[in-house]
């Protein structure tokens, strides 16, 4: 590709070319900013442009190359940051109008780590109010549209990040994942991403008024999304540096010990109790075939109860939301956020203090069951969501729809409850009304704790067989 196509380049290729002085960071950054100007008005993915800062950082990156300074893995590479973590000098709006003046005085750990690696931040991406939905829309910025079909969700809560990547606004994006908020947007927009192991990437927002809840500490993570798996890998490595502000962070190596070959894979096309569309079950089997054809021992088998795992995630997360978040959402949230959360409470009865404590204890039981299962099957391949990307409006419609959504998202939420790493990777497309290019299909590949390398190795094989479909122009 020519230099005029730099916005299409992968992060890995850009970093190598910038180090070799074949292209400059300024050229790459200008190309991404020009692409942003051309397509962002259609998708509303980047909601705070940091062009001046980005060009200043790009100039500094090029000067560092010229003087032979040590260079990080992302040196000079344009990236985006989700608007729910602190970036010095910018408000941590988190989709809430009342937070528009909540300006950060220091970078959160993921931002600080990417800066240390040399990344150039071109903008901040949209998220739903309080980052608590699988759809990205809010009263502050409006919706982020899925470039494959504007009537389908771009996902949430990292829906701005996914829409930006899908149309070619930077090769790498920050996201976070409490119930699938990296993997679901990646799936909905035809991208790759990873939910790291709990403790792999440090987290802290100085602008937060309160400490994170118990389930958030157990289940929520920061991580990267990208168009290519190899970019996810270097994005994760750069983001994973230690930070004293997060005592949960674990100094685990990024590469683990080699496993006996062939590596066994549990293929789970339609886990029991989870709604799974036939096209998604087929995508899982296609991913399994790609792995089997490349030396993995793939067996279609039922994992430990996904239904029970999702029910436990739901009980803990929704109970905490009822008691720790609902009052603030009622006061400051938009109508969609209030309606969506109120439907959660119709689906999930309140837990007593005793039942909540028993639920927290049950997390260990379920993690033990899966740990034993994954001794035999170190990789588990299943759907991200069990349904095609949902139609806009799905999460504030009615109780029946919410029950369906929770069933379709069951494997995603189970993985959060387990604290496991899981990589999202696309597996082609399927025809759908209103989507001239089709709708993306995809799978997730879960691995044992701190073995993101195993998940990403497998995801790269699936990607090599089934290809990459982004960036695309918005289809309207």
N, C-alpha and C positions, 0 to 999 in steps of 0.2 A: 504493500500500500504506500501511497505517496505521503509526503509530509502534510498535504492538505487534508488527509484522512486521519490525522493523529487522534481525533476524538474516538475513532474506532479501535485504536490499539489497546492491547491488554496492558495491565499494570506491569507485568513481568517484562514485556518487550520495551515498554516506555522506560522503565528504570534502567535497563541494560543500555538502551540507545542514549539516554542522557549521560550515564556514566562514561560511555565511549565517545561522547561529544558528537554523535551522529545527528542528534536533534537536541534542542534546548528545552528546558523546563518552561521557559516563557512561550515557546512555540506550542508546546503541548497544552499549556494552560489556556492560551488564547484560542486554540482550536476547540477546547471543551467549552469555554465561555461563549464562543460563537455558536456552537451547537445548542447550548442552553438558550441563547437568545432566540434561536430558530424554532425550538420545539417545546420549551417549557410553558409558553402561554397556552398550549393545547392540553397539557397533562397536569400542570400545577403541582409539580413534584418538589422543586426547590423553592422554598418560601422565604428565604433570606439569602440574598446574593452577597458574597464577600469578594467581589472582583478585585477591588483595589488591594486588599490584603493579600489575595492570592497572587496577583502579579508581583507585588513586593516580595513575597516569599519565593516565587519562582525566580526572580532576579537574583535573590540571595543564594538560591540553590545552584544556579548557573555559575555564580562567582565562586562558590565552594568547589565546584568541579574544576574551574580554571586554576585555582591555587593548589589543587591536589589534596584537599582536606578529606578526612575520613567521611565516607558516605553510607547512609543507612539503606536498608532494603527497598524503601519506598521513595528514595531521594528524587525530588522533583515531580512526583506523580500526583496528578489532581485526584482529590477524593471529596466525598460529601459526608456530613455529620448530621445525624438525626437531631431534631430540635428539642429532644427531651433530656439531653445531657449537657453539662456545662462546657461552654467554650468562651474563654475570657473575652470580655468586651461585648458580648451578645446576650440577649435575653434567653433564658431557658423557658420558652413559652409553653411547651408541652401541650399544644392545642387549646390553651385556655386564655381567653381574652384578658382575664384579670392578671395574668402573669406577663403581660407584654412589656412591662418595665422591670422585670426581675433579671437584672443584668449580672452575669457571672463575673466574679473577680479573679477566678483561677480556672484552669482547664481541668475537666474530669480526667481520670486516669486513661481511658481509651484515647481521648484527644491528645493528651500529653505524650502518650506512647507513639501515636502515629506521627506527631510532630518530630519526636526524637528520631524516628525512622526516615524523616525527610519529606513527609507527605505535604502537599499543598492543598489547603481547604478552599474549595470554590463556592461552597454554599451549605445551607442547612435545610434539611428535608422535613416534609410535613408528617404529622402524626395525629391520631384522634385525640380528643380531650382526655388528658390524664394517661394517654397511651393504653387504654383499657378496652379496645375493641379490635376485631378482626377486619375492620374497614376504616379507611382513613378519610375523615371529613371532620370539620369543626367550624365554629362560628368565627374564628380568627382569620383563617385562611381559605376555607372552603374545601372541596374534595380534591384528592389526587386521583386522576383518572388512569385506568388501565389502558395502555396504548394498543393492546390487542382488541379491546372492545370496551367502549366507555360505559356500557350498561352493566359490566361485570366489575367486581371489586379489584383494586390493585393490591388488596390485602391490608393487613394491619397487625401490629401497629406501625411497622416499618414500611407503610405503603408509599410514602413519598420517596424513600430510598429505592424501592423496587421499581417504581415508575421511572425514576431518573436513570437508573442503569439500563432499563429496557430500551430507552430512546437514545442512549449514548451520551448521557451527561456524566462524565467521569467513568473510569473502569472499576472503581472500588467504592463501596459505601458502608458506613457504620450503621448497625442496627442493634436491637436488643430483643430478648426472647424470654417471656414469662409463661406463655401458653401457645407458642408457635409463631411469635412475632418476627422472627427472621425467616423461618422455613415456610410459613404460609405466604408471605409476600413474594418470596423467591419463587415458589410454586406458581402463584397466580400470574406472574409476569415472565415466566420462562427463564429463570436464573438459577445460579448456584448460591449456596450460603452454608454457614455452619452455626449451629447452636453448640458452643463449646461446653466442656465439662464445667460443672459448678466449681468456681475457684480458679479457673484457668486465666480469666481476664479480670483484672481488678476494676472495681466500680466505686464511685463516690460522687455525689453532687453536693457541693457546699451550699447551693441555693435551696436545698430541700429543708422544709420546715420540721420534718420528723424523720426518725430513723426508719429503715425499711422493715416491713413486717416479717414475721417468722417464715411464712411460706415464700415470700420474696427472697429472703436470704437463702432459702433452700433450693429455689427453683428458677430464679431470674438471672440472666446472663447478658453480657454484651458480646457482639461478634460481627464478622464481616459478611457482606453480600457482594457478588460480582457476577460478571457474565461468564467467566471461566473458573474452573475449579482451582487451577494453579494460582490464580489471583487470590482466591479465598485463602489458600494455604499461606501465602506470604503476608496477606493482610492479618491473619490470625497470629502468625509469629510476631509481627511487629506490635500488635495490640496487647500481647500477653506478658509484657514486662512487669515486674513487681512494682508495687506502690504501697508505701506505709499507711496510706489512708484507708486501705481495705485489708483488715486482718483476716478476711476469708481467703485471700489470694494464696495459691499453693505453688511453690517453685518446682513444679513437675517438668521433666524434660519433654520437648516437643516430639521426639522420636522415641518409641519404646523398643523393647527387645523383639527380635524377629520371632514370629510364630511358626510352629510346625506347618509344613505344606502338605496337602492343600488346606488353605484356610476355609473353615466351614462357615456356611452362610445359611441362616434361617430365613427362608422366603415366606412372607406373610401377605399374600395378595388381598385378603379380606378377613382381617381378624374378627373373631367371634364377638358379636354384640356391637360391632361398628358398622355404620352404613358405608358401603363401598360401591361406587358407580362401576359398571363393567369396564369402562375405559380406563379407570385407575387400576383395577385389578390386572388388566392386560398390560398396563405400563410396568407394574411391578414384575410380572412374569418376563417381560422383555428385558428389564434390567437384570433379572436373574440369569437369563440366557447369556447376556453379554458377559457376566461374571463367570458363568460355567464354561463358556467358550475360551476364557482366558485363565483357566487353571484353578478356579475356586470350586469347592465342593458344595454345591447348592442343593438344599433340600426344602421342599415346601412343607411347612410344619406350623402348628399353632403355638404361639409363644405363651408365657404366663398371661393371665387375664388382663387384656387391654381394657375391657369394660370396667373391671374393678379399679384399675389404675386411674382411668379417667374420672371415675366417680369420686375417688379420694382427692384428686387434684381439685375437682369442682367443689367438693364439700369444704376443703380448707380455704381455697382462694375466695370463694363467694362468701363464706362466713366472715373472713377478715374484711372483705370489701364492705359488707353490711355494717360492721362495727367500727371500722377504721377509716373508710373512704366515703361512704354514702353521704354523710352530712356535708362534706366539702363538695361533692359532685352536685348535690341538690342546690347548694348555694352558688357555685361558680361554674358548673358544667353547662354545656349547651343542651338543647331539648333532646337531641339524638342520644347523647351520652346518658342523660337521665332515663330515657325510655329503655335503652339497651340494658342498663344496670337494673332497672326495676323488673325487667323480664327475668334476669338471672335469679332474683329473689323469689319469683313465682315458681321457678323450676327447682330451686334448692332451698329446702326448709332450713331455718336457723339451727345451728348446733348449740347445745348447752356447753358450758365451759368444760365439763367432764368429757363430753363427746368430742369436742375439739382437741383436747389433750390426747384422748385415745386415737384420734385421727393422726396427730403428729407422730405418735408412737408407731402407728401402722405403716408409716412411710418406710421405716427400717425393715419391717417384715417384707414389704413388696420389693424393696431394693435387694434384699437377700435372695428372694425367689428369682429375680432376674439375673443377679450375679451368678447364681448356680447355673441357670440356663445358658448364660453367655460364656461360661467355662467351656461348654461344648460347642456353642455357636457364637464365636466372637463378633460376628456381624449379623445384624437383623435388618432386612430390607422390607419396607412396607410403604403404603401410601403416605404422603404428607397429609393432605386432606383427602377424605374418601369421596368427595364430590367435586364436580367441575367448579371453577371459580364462581362464587356466589353472585347472584344478581344484586345490584345496588339496592339497599334498603332491607336486606335480609335480617339484620341483627336488631332491628327495632320494629318488627312487624307484629309477631304474636308468639305465644308460648309454644305452640306446635312447631313453628319454624326454628325457634331457639333449641328445642329438643333435638330436632334434626341436625342442626349445625353442631351441637355438642357431640352428637354421635359420630358425625363425619370427621370431627377433629380429635377423636379419641386417642389415636396413637400419638399425635403431637403432644397432647397434654399429659399423657402417660409418661412420655420421655422427659418432660419437664419435672414431673413428680419424682422420677428416678434420678434426676441430676446427670443424665448421660449425655455424651456428645452425639450429635446427629447431623449429617450433611445432607443438604437438599441438592438434587441434580435433576435437570429436565430430561424427559424421555419423549420427545416429539410433541405432536399436537393432535387435536381431534376437531372435526368439523362442528360448528355451532352457529345458530342464527345470529346475524349481526356481527360476526367475526370473520371477515374475508380471509384472514390468514389462519383461521382456526383458533382454538384456545389451547394454552400450554397444558401438557401433562408432566407429571414428575413424581419422584419417589424420595424417600429419606432413607439414609443408611446409618443406623445406630451402631456404636462400638462401645467397648468397656470404658470405664472412667479413665480419662487422660490419654486415651488412644485415638485422638482425632486423626492421627496419621493413618490409621487403618481405614477409617471411614473415608478420608479424602483419597487414599489410594484406590479404593473401590469406586468412588464417585468419578475419578478421572477415567477409569476404564469404561464406565457407562457413558460418560460424555464422549469419549473417543468413538464409541460405536454409534451413538444416536445423534451426535452433532450438537451444534450451538445455533440457536435461532435468533438471537439478538445481537446487535441493536436493530430495531425496526423504527420506521416512521409511524406516528400515530395513524390509525386506520380510518380516520374520518376527516 
